[in-house]
Amino acid sequence: MNLTADESVSLAANILEQTNTIPESDVCISVFPALPNIYPVYDAINGGNILIGAQNIHTEISGSFTGETSVAMLDGVCAYLLVGHSERRALFQEYNANINSKIALAIDFNIRPVLCVGELDYEDNHGASPDSILTSQLNEALHGLPSSKITEILFAYEPLSAIGTGTPMSPELVDRKLKFIKETVAFKSGSTIASKDVAVMYGGSVTPDNATSYLGLKSVDGLLVGGASLVADSFIEICHLAGN
């Protein structure tokens, strides 16, 4: 919940101007404005090399849900939808069943879900191992989805210990976790999807100083940038590092 409409437009326009030399075939750049700012940002950068994602939707297409946003309202504007973010899980009790519904809705509207998974403190307190938590999140979020829909999902690993803490996870551990996610998703698909074809990003205190250490990992297919994305110069530098 950051930036006004004017600030969001200014940031997105700056990013567009400074990254327009990066071939779209090399790097896909996306921004996720706050919901009220999506249309102003879309108007400002439409036709450029930056895509827009939404931070949330409701599990129903329409109805008496005051204050909520329907996926139909984002049709034709958003290319991506963030689901399962750690803050949504912890602060708004967004459970895997809700996430599952949002994933299915987004795909029906040709919006690609970005499914965030990661170990959460309140779950760790129940004694579950980190890998079992990831497995549960993935299995429940993907429940009932055919392989054709699972292949449309981008995955993002965001350990709570690294979210907004300034303490990123070591590249070695990130590599192991992302490989585990890829293998788990492939197994969930009934092995109709190869683990190498599962796209997983890393998110958690990503900065220009450490981005290269993650981008250099074969398991990493991209970065989900948090605080650094609110500072134009930082985000632009990360985009260029990805392009290189």
C-alpha positions in Angstrom: 0.0 0.0 0.0 2.4 2.6 -1.3 2.4 5.5 -3.8 -0.4 7.8 -5.0 -1.7 7.5 -8.5 0.6 10.3 -9.7 3.6 8.7 -8.0 2.8 5.4 -9.5 2.5 6.8 -13.0 5.8 8.8 -12.6 7.6 5.7 -11.4 6.3 3.4 -14.1 7.0 6.0 -16.8 10.5 6.4 -15.5 11.1 2.6 -15.6 9.7 2.4 -19.1 12.0 5.2 -20.4 15.1 3.7 -18.8 14.5 0.1 -19.8 13.3 0.4 -23.3 16.6 -0.7 -24.7 16.3 -4.1 -23.0 14.9 -6.6 -25.6 11.6 -8.0 -24.5 12.8 -11.4 -25.6 15.5 -11.3 -22.9 13.6 -9.9 -19.9 9.9 -9.5 -19.1 9.4 -6.5 -16.9 6.2 -6.1 -14.9 4.9 -3.7 -12.3 2.1 -4.3 -9.8 0.5 -1.0 -8.9 -2.0 -0.6 -6.1 -5.5 -1.5 -7.5 -6.8 2.2 -7.7 -3.6 3.1 -9.7 -3.8 0.3 -12.3 -5.7 2.2 -14.9 -3.7 5.5 -14.7 -0.5 3.4 -15.0 -1.9 1.4 -17.9 -2.8 4.6 -19.7 0.7 5.9 -19.2 2.8 2.9 -20.3 0.4 1.0 -22.6 2.3 0.0 -25.8 5.6 -0.1 -24.1 7.7 -3.1 -23.0 6.3 -3.2 -19.4 3.4 -5.3 -18.4 1.0 -4.7 -15.5 -0.1 -7.0 -12.7 -2.7 -6.7 -10.0 -2.0 -7.3 -6.3 -5.3 -9.0 -5.5 -8.8 -10.0 -6.6 -11.9 -11.4 -5.0 -12.8 -15.1 -5.4 -16.1 -14.2 -7.1 -16.6 -12.5 -10.5 -19.4 -10.3 -9.2 -21.8 -9.8 -6.3 -22.3 -7.9 -3.1 -18.7 -7.7 -1.9 -18.3 -4.0 -1.1 -14.7 -2.8 -1.5 -13.5 -5.8 -3.4 -12.2 -6.1 -7.0 -13.4 -8.5 -9.6 -11.1 -10.2 -12.0 -13.5 -9.0 -14.8 -12.5 -5.4 -13.9 -8.9 -6.1 -14.8 -9.7 -7.9 -18.1 -7.6 -6.5 -21.0 -5.4 -4.5 -18.7 -3.5 -6.9 -16.4 -1.2 -9.6 -17.7 -0.4 -10.9 -14.2 -2.1 -11.4 -10.8 -0.2 -11.8 -7.5 -1.7 -14.5 -5.3 -0.7 -16.0 -2.0 1.7 -13.2 -1.0 2.9 -13.7 2.5 1.3 -10.4 3.7 -2.1 -11.5 2.3 -1.7 -14.9 4.0 -0.7 -13.5 7.4 -2.7 -10.3 7.6 -5.8 -11.1 5.7 -6.1 -14.9 6.4 -5.8 -15.7 2.7 -5.9 -19.5 2.7 -4.8 -21.9 0.0 -8.4 -22.6 -0.9 -9.0 -18.9 -1.7 -5.7 -18.8 -3.6 -6.8 -21.9 -5.6 -10.0 -20.1 -6.6 -8.2 -16.9 -7.6 -5.7 -18.9 -9.7 -8.5 -20.6 -11.7 -10.4 -17.3 -12.2 -7.3 -15.5 -13.4 -6.4 -18.1 -16.0 -10.0 -18.1 -17.3 -9.5 -14.4 -18.0 -6.1 -14.9 -19.6 -4.3 -13.3 -16.7 -1.2 -15.3 -15.5 -1.1 -15.9 -11.8 2.1 -15.4 -9.8 1.7 -17.8 -6.9 3.8 -16.9 -3.9 4.8 -19.6 -1.5 7.1 -19.5 1.5 7.5 -20.7 5.1 5.5 -18.6 7.5 6.2 -18.2 11.2 2.7 -18.9 12.4 2.8 -22.2 10.5 6.3 -23.1 11.8 4.9 -22.8 15.3 2.8 -25.9 14.6 5.9 -27.9 14.2 5.7 -28.5 10.5 9.0 -28.7 8.6 9.7 -25.9 6.0 9.6 -28.3 3.1 6.3 -29.8 4.2 4.8 -26.3 4.5 5.9 -25.5 0.9 4.4 -28.8 -0.2 1.1 -28.1 1.5 0.9 -24.6 0.0 1.6 -25.9 -3.5 -0.7 -29.0 -3.3 -3.7 -27.0 -2.0 -3.2 -24.0 -4.2 -3.0 -26.3 -7.3 -5.8 -28.6 -6.2 -8.0 -29.7 -9.1 -6.1 -27.7 -11.7 -5.2 -29.6 -14.9 -1.7 -29.5 -16.2 -2.7 -27.1 -18.9 -3.5 -24.5 -16.2 -0.6 -25.3 -14.0 1.8 -24.5 -16.9 0.2 -21.0 -16.9 1.3 -20.2 -13.4 4.5 -18.4 -12.4 5.8 -19.3 -9.0 7.6 -17.1 -6.5 9.5 -18.3 -3.5 9.4 -15.7 -0.7 10.7 -16.8 2.7 9.2 -14.7 5.5 12.6 -14.4 7.1 13.7 -12.3 4.0 10.6 -10.3 3.3 11.1 -6.7 4.3 13.9 -7.6 6.7 16.9 -6.6 4.7 18.3 -10.1 5.3 18.1 -12.0 2.0 18.4 -15.8 1.9 21.8 -17.2 0.7 21.9 -18.1 -3.0 22.8 -21.7 -2.1 19.6 -22.1 0.0 17.5 -20.3 -2.6 18.8 -22.7 -5.3 17.8 -25.7 -3.2 14.4 -24.3 -2.4 13.6 -23.4 -6.0 14.6 -26.8 -7.2 12.3 -28.4 -4.5 9.4 -26.2 -5.7 10.0 -27.2 -9.4 10.1 -30.9 -8.5 7.0 -30.6 -6.3 5.0 -28.9 -9.0 6.1 -31.4 -11.6 5.1 -34.3 -9.3 1.7 -32.6 -8.6 1.1 -32.5 -12.3 1.5 -36.2 -12.5 4.8 -35.7 -14.2 3.2 -34.3 -17.3 5.2 -31.2 -16.7 9.0 -31.4 -16.4 10.5 -29.7 -13.4 12.8 -27.7 -15.7 9.7 -26.2 -17.3 8.3 -24.8 -14.0 9.1 -21.1 -13.8 10.1 -20.0 -10.3 11.2 -16.6 -9.1 12.9 -15.5 -5.9 11.6 -12.6 -3.7 13.0 -11.4 -0.4 15.1 -8.3 0.2 16.3 -8.3 -3.4 18.6 -5.3 -4.2 20.9 -4.2 -7.0 23.8 -5.4 -4.8 22.6 -9.0 -4.6 20.4 -9.5 -7.7 23.2 -10.9 -9.8 23.9 -13.6 -7.2 20.4 -14.9 -7.7 20.0 -14.3 -11.4 23.1 -16.4 -11.9 21.4 -19.5 -10.5 20.0 -21.9 -13.1 17.0 -22.6 -10.9 16.0 -18.9 -10.8 13.7 -17.7 -13.6 13.2 -14.2 -12.3 13.0 -11.9 -9.3 10.0 -10.6 -7.4 11.3 -7.3 -6.2 9.7 -5.7 -3.1 11.0 -2.5 -1.5 13.6 -1.8 -4.2 10.9 -1.6 -6.8 9.6 1.6 -5.1 12.9 3.4 -6.0 13.2 3.9 -9.7 17.0 3.8 -9.9 17.2 0.6 -7.9 14.5 -1.3 -9.9 15.9 0.0 -13.2 19.4 -1.3 -12.3 18.0 -4.7 -11.4 16.2 -4.8 -14.8 19.4 -4.1 -16.6 21.3 -6.7 -14.5 18.7 -9.2 -15.6 19.1 -8.1 -19.2 22.8 -8.7 -19.0 
